[in-house]
Each structure stands twice: as C-alpha cells, then as structure tokens.
C-alpha cells in the first residue's frame, strides 16, 4: 500500500478584479507525516513564478470544511453550498482560494483510509528516528 496520497484540485483565486481564474493545485498527504497535509501551487500560478507549498494540519482542513477554523497563517471555512475557502497569510500578502468541498472531502477520505483519525501517533516512527539520531547508541 502506498504511503503517499496526492490529488489534483481546481482552485479559484479570489482577486481584486471580478474574474476568478482557475489555478491548479495539488493536495499531498504522506503517512510518514500523519498530522499534516500540503497544498502546492505550481510556479505559473504564483506571483513570484516559483512553486509555493503550504503545510498545515489535516485536522484544520477537516474542521474547516464544516465551520471556520484556523487563526494563523492558514484559515479554512465553508463558502456556500459546495465551496471551501482556504486563506493563506504570508509576509507578502494574503491569497484566498476557493476549492470544491467535494474534492476536499474525497481527499480527506483517502487520507483517513490510509491513517485513521486518532491513530496518527502510530505512524510517527519516533523510535526509529530517535535511534537514527543517536547513531545506533541505544
């Protein structure tokens, strides 16, 4: 069984102009980092022309599709019947994207099938990491 899940999603960038262009994004989940998800935007979709990746809690994404969640750099909230807003705060400004809630639910279901909610700690591999850090001295 694979330890990594990736899912392409279509995001709509909320801009100052009325047009909301569609931008590609990739959701990523790795069983070796079971509490986190990543959302990556390719270089052509960013202002700086470089790939941008945001890492945040899987729990934040899960909560945010139901009700407003997050107080820091990443905030997630429902928007209408079938959209979820993801807000990314950086030094350069704020990026706001809309993603279909169904796409997020499918992604989250796949992550939960790989690592059930509440069992994340079983996939951390702390003993292995500690032994590696200690150089096998244990």
Secondary structure, 3 states (H helix, E strand, C coil): CCCEEEEEEEEEECCCCCCCCEEEEEEEEEHHHCCEEEEEECHHHCCCCCCEEEEEEHHHHHHHCCCCECCCCEEEEEECCCEEEEEEEECCEEEEEEEEHHHHHHHHHHHHHHCCCCCHHHHCCHHHHHHHHCCCCC
